[in-house]
Amino acid sequence: MRIDPSTAVTFFLDALNRSSPEHLIPSFLKMDPQLNTLQVFGLDVEMSANQNIFVIGSGKASVEMANAASNILGGNLSGGMVITDSLPKNNLPKNIAVLTSSHPIPNNESVLAANRLLDFVELVPKHSIVLNLLSGGTSSLLCRPSSSIPFDDIVKLYQILLNSGIGIHEMNLIRKSVSDIKAGRLLQHIYDLQLFDLIISDVPNDDIMDIGSGPTIPQSFHFSDVISLLKNKKLWKRIPESITSFLSTNARENDLFETQEIPNHHSQIILSAEKVANIAQELMEQKGIRVTRDDQPWTGSIDDFEQHIVSKIPTATNAERKPQAFIFFGECSIEVTGDGKGGRNQELALRMAKHLDEFEQEIIFLSAGTDGIDGPTDAAGAVVNQNSLNEAGKLGLDANDYLRRNDSYSFFDKLGGHIKTGPTGNNVMDLQFLIIH
């Protein structure tokens, strides 16, 4: 089959559709209203007469997840509240309040939403069942800073971290250390309830302590380790004084932070980037494409990821006269030094366009975020082929100049190649396709 950039985009969109919460949740949540029985990720929940079921949640996929849960539970749902980044135009979940806050930088709405969710949880009747629908984006959307830190300083910290190029585990450790709700602290507000976390992972290692900074996941860390991390990454002198003072005081007076588990609490990841990559592989193989998929999600610098992808091109062969595809997934980090507009997926696609120009094969490269949002832009990512750089030259576009300014959005806005899905209601990191034919 002949493959062009639009075909690669179709593979991406089809993989997203097949992994949507609407299609996914019914596999993990089942309700039999006649028998009054509930099953959550294979666990049979014994329900007493008139027992309440509530839904809470946060993240970019929370509304889609809540919709699916509401449809399954029907009249057995007593109420709920979820927090997301933007209200859908239609199809709001029944009997579940939807609050909005800000991502990737929290704002005052983030704190108000977190406080309202805490108030809601504390009013849930004892012995109720609570389904917690957690997905990526929660670290910003569910924000309640430690009381001694001014909120404006938390905003500055988030901005510094996002532009620093550090990995998600390191970033979330720092964000957990200055929070009153992350790192299992939400459990302090849950009493005598059966809690089930249904989690969509957006972190490379699928560690539930890292997803959304783990608001309901018990964990521990040392404040002194947070300080060492900030100093090693040369961030200590850049962050606000209120935060360095807070961390220093805790490291000196009570260095170990630890949250405790509660009874009747179960957690399970129901979707990850690897599962979506598997779906994309199946879709391509159904079209006769030979597919090689990375075994592990990528985590690390965009420079290393770029070289990792480029290294696959010389290994491609046409012995079977079939198109060959390489699938990558994960989340690379990028240190932003320019004043342009873009995101890691658009920048990666622009970097790859420079490499594809060097090969004679017909090659397509796509990089896009599964949440539909790449950086502070309205694009999920971009797609390029071996002719993109040549076409850019005809328009007077210098790829090196746009990369130097971290302005990949403007480049693709002029050249074409943007992938624009709008918010997808999902979030499992990024997908990359390298297709050679």
Backbone hydrogen bonds, N-H to C=O, Kabsch-Sander energy under -0.5 kcal/mol:
donor,donor_aa,acceptor,acceptor_aa,energy
7,T,4,D,-1.0
8,A,4,D,-1.6
9,V,5,P,-2.0
10,T,6,S,-2.0
11,F,7,T,-2.1
12,F,8,A,-1.9
13,L,9,V,-2.6
14,D,10,T,-2.7
15,A,11,F,-2.1
16,L,12,F,-2.0
17,N,13,L,-2.3
18,R,14,D,-2.3
19,S,15,A,-1.0
19,S,16,L,-0.5
20,S,17,N,-1.3
23,H,20,S,-1.0
24,L,20,S,-1.9
25,I,21,P,-2.6
27,S,24,L,-1.9
28,F,25,I,-2.2
29,L,25,I,-1.8
30,K,39,Q,-2.5
32,D,37,T,-2.7
36,N,32,D,-1.3
37,T,32,D,-1.7
38,L,45,V,-1.1
39,Q,30,K,-2.7
40,V,43,L,-2.3
41,F,28,F,-3.9
43,L,40,V,-2.6
44,D,42,G,-0.5
45,V,38,L,-3.2
45,V,43,L,-0.5
46,E,44,D,-0.6
47,M,45,V,-0.6
51,Q,48,S,-1.8
53,I,76,N,-0.6
54,F,129,I,-3.1
55,V,79,G,-1.8
56,I,131,L,-2.7
57,G,81,M,-1.1
58,S,133,L,-1.7
59,G,83,I,-1.7
60,K,136,G,-2.9
62,S,59,G,-1.3
65,M,61,A,-2.5
66,A,62,S,-2.5
67,N,63,V,-2.7
68,A,64,E,-2.0
69,A,65,M,-2.4
70,S,66,A,-2.9
71,N,67,N,-2.2
72,I,68,A,-1.7
73,L,69,A,-2.7
74,G,70,S,-2.4
76,N,73,L,-2.3
77,L,74,G,-1.7
78,S,53,I,-3.0
78,S,76,N,-0.6
79,G,53,I,-0.8
81,M,55,V,-2.2
82,V,97,A,-2.5
83,I,57,G,-1.5
84,T,99,L,-2.5
96,I,93,P,-1.0
97,A,80,G,-2.5
99,L,82,V,-3.0
99,L,97,A,-0.5
101,S,84,T,-2.1
110,S,107,N,-1.1
111,V,107,N,-1.1
112,L,108,N,-2.3
113,A,109,E,-2.8
114,A,110,S,-1.9
115,N,111,V,-2.5
116,R,112,L,-2.3
117,L,113,A,-2.4
118,L,114,A,-2.2
119,D,115,N,-2.3
120,F,116,R,-2.3
121,V,117,L,-2.6
122,E,118,L,-2.2
123,L,119,D,-0.8
123,L,120,F,-1.0
124,V,121,V,-1.3
127,H,192,D,-4.0
128,S,125,P,-1.4
129,I,52,N,-2.8
130,V,194,Q,-3.4
131,L,54,F,-2.8
132,N,130,V,-0.6
132,N,196,F,-3.4
133,L,56,I,-2.9
133,L,131,L,-0.7
134,L,132,N,-0.9
134,L,198,L,-2.0
135,S,58,S,-1.9
136,G,427,N,-0.6
138,T,135,S,-1.1
140,S,137,G,-1.2
141,L,137,G,-2.5
142,L,138,T,-2.7
143,C,110,S,-0.8
143,C,141,L,-0.8
144,R,142,L,-0.5
146,S,178,V,-2.4
149,I,146,S,-2.0
153,D,150,P,-0.9
154,I,150,P,-1.3
155,V,151,F,-2.1
156,K,152,D,-1.9
157,L,153,D,-2.2
158,Y,154,I,-2.5
159,Q,155,V,-2.2
160,I,156,K,-2.3
161,L,157,L,-2.6
162,L,158,Y,-2.4
163,N,159,Q,-1.4
164,S,161,L,-1.1
165,G,161,L,-0.5
166,I,161,L,-0.5
171,M,167,G,-2.6
172,N,168,I,-2.8
173,L,169,H,-1.9
174,I,170,E,-1.8
175,R,171,M,-2.3
176,K,172,N,-2.9
177,S,173,L,-1.6
178,V,174,I,-0.6
178,V,175,R,-0.8
179,S,176,K,-1.6
180,D,144,R,-3.4
183,A,213,S,-2.9
184,G,214,G,-2.2
185,R,182,K,-1.4
186,L,181,I,-1.1
186,L,215,P,-1.7
187,L,184,G,-1.3
187,L,215,P,-0.7
188,Q,185,R,-1.5
189,H,186,L,-2.0
190,I,187,L,-1.7
191,Y,189,H,-0.6
194,Q,128,S,-2.6
195,L,193,L,-0.7
195,L,264,N,-2.4
196,F,130,V,-2.6
197,D,266,H,-3.1
198,L,132,N,-2.7
198,L,196,F,-0.6
199,I,197,D,-0.6
199,I,268,Q,-2.5
200,I,134,L,-2.6
201,S,199,I,-0.6
201,S,271,L,-2.9
206,D,203,V,-1.3
208,I,206,D,-0.6
210,D,207,D,-2.0
211,I,207,D,-1.2
213,S,210,D,-2.1
214,G,211,I,-2.0
217,I,214,G,-1.3
221,F,257,F,-1.9
223,F,255,D,-2.4
225,D,222,H,-0.6
226,V,222,H,-1.3
227,I,223,F,-2.1
228,S,224,S,-2.3
229,L,225,D,-2.4
230,L,226,V,-2.4
231,K,227,I,-2.2
232,N,228,S,-2.8
233,K,229,L,-2.1
234,K,231,K,-1.4
235,L,230,L,-3.3
236,W,230,L,-1.3
238,R,235,L,-1.4
239,I,235,L,-1.4
243,I,240,P,-0.9
244,T,240,P,-1.7
245,S,241,E,-2.6
246,F,242,S,-1.7
247,L,243,I,-2.6
248,S,244,T,-2.2
249,T,245,S,-2.3
250,N,246,F,-2.1
251,A,247,L,-2.6
252,R,248,S,-1.7
253,E,249,T,-2.5
254,N,250,N,-2.6
257,F,221,F,-3.3
257,F,255,D,-0.5
259,T,219,Q,-2.1
266,H,195,L,-2.6
268,Q,197,D,-2.1
270,I,199,I,-3.2
270,I,268,Q,-0.5
271,L,199,I,-1.1
276,V,272,S,-1.6
277,A,273,A,-2.7
278,N,274,E,-2.2
279,I,275,K,-1.8
280,A,276,V,-2.4
281,Q,277,A,-2.2
282,E,278,N,-2.3
283,L,279,I,-2.3
284,M,280,A,-2.2
285,E,281,Q,-2.7
286,Q,282,E,-1.9
287,K,283,L,-0.6
287,K,284,M,-1.1
288,G,285,E,-1.6
289,I,284,M,-1.9
290,R,323,P,-2.4
291,V,289,I,-0.5
292,T,325,A,-2.6
294,D,327,I,-2.6
298,W,329,F,-3.4
300,G,331,E,-0.7
302,I,333,S,-2.0
305,F,301,S,-2.0
306,E,302,I,-2.4
307,Q,303,D,-1.7
308,H,304,D,-2.2
309,I,305,F,-2.3
310,V,306,E,-2.3
311,S,307,Q,-1.9
312,K,309,I,-1.6
313,I,309,I,-0.5
313,I,310,V,-1.3
315,T,312,K,-0.7
316,A,312,K,-0.5
316,A,313,I,-1.6
321,R,318,N,-1.4
324,Q,436,I,-3.1
325,A,290,R,-3.3
326,F,434,L,-2.5
327,I,292,T,-2.3
328,F,432,Q,-2.5
330,G,430,D,-1.7
331,E,298,W,-2.7
333,S,300,G,-2.8
336,V,163,N,-1.0
336,V,334,I,-0.7
337,T,335,E,-0.6
340,G,405,R,-2.5
347,E,343,G,-2.5
348,L,344,R,-2.2
349,A,345,N,-2.3
350,L,346,Q,-2.2
351,R,347,E,-2.5
352,M,348,L,-2.5
353,A,349,A,-1.9
354,K,350,L,-1.1
354,K,351,R,-0.5
355,H,351,R,-0.9
356,L,352,M,-2.7
357,D,353,A,-1.2
358,E,355,H,-2.0
359,F,356,L,-1.5
363,I,361,Q,-0.7
364,I,435,I,-2.7
365,F,384,V,-2.8
366,L,433,F,-2.4
367,S,382,A,-2.2
368,A,431,L,-2.3
369,G,380,A,-2.6
370,T,429,M,-2.6
372,G,369,G,-1.7
374,D,379,A,-2.5
375,G,373,I,-0.7
377,T,375,G,-1.5
380,A,419,I,-3.4
381,G,419,I,-1.1
382,A,367,S,-2.0
383,V,417,G,-2.2
384,V,365,F,-2.8
386,Q,363,I,-1.1
388,S,385,N,-1.6
391,E,387,N,-2.5
392,A,388,S,-2.3
393,G,389,L,-2.1
394,K,390,N,-1.6
395,L,391,E,-0.9
395,L,392,A,-0.7
396,G,393,G,-1.4
397,L,392,A,-2.7
398,D,396,G,-0.6
399,A,397,L,-0.8
402,Y,398,D,-1.9
403,L,399,A,-2.4
404,R,400,N,-2.3
405,R,401,D,-1.4
406,N,403,L,-1.4
407,D,402,Y,-3.1
409,Y,341,K,-2.3
410,S,341,K,-0.7
411,F,407,D,-1.5
412,F,408,S,-2.3
413,D,409,Y,-2.1
414,K,410,S,-1.4
414,K,411,F,-0.5
415,L,411,F,-2.5
416,G,412,F,-2.5
419,I,381,G,-2.3
420,K,418,H,-0.6
421,T,419,I,-0.6
424,T,371,D,-1.5
428,V,429,M,-0.6
430,D,330,G,-2.4
431,L,368,A,-2.5
432,Q,328,F,-2.5
433,F,366,L,-2.1
434,L,326,F,-2.5
435,I,364,I,-2.8
435,I,433,F,-0.5
436,I,324,Q,-3.4
437,H,362,E,-2.5
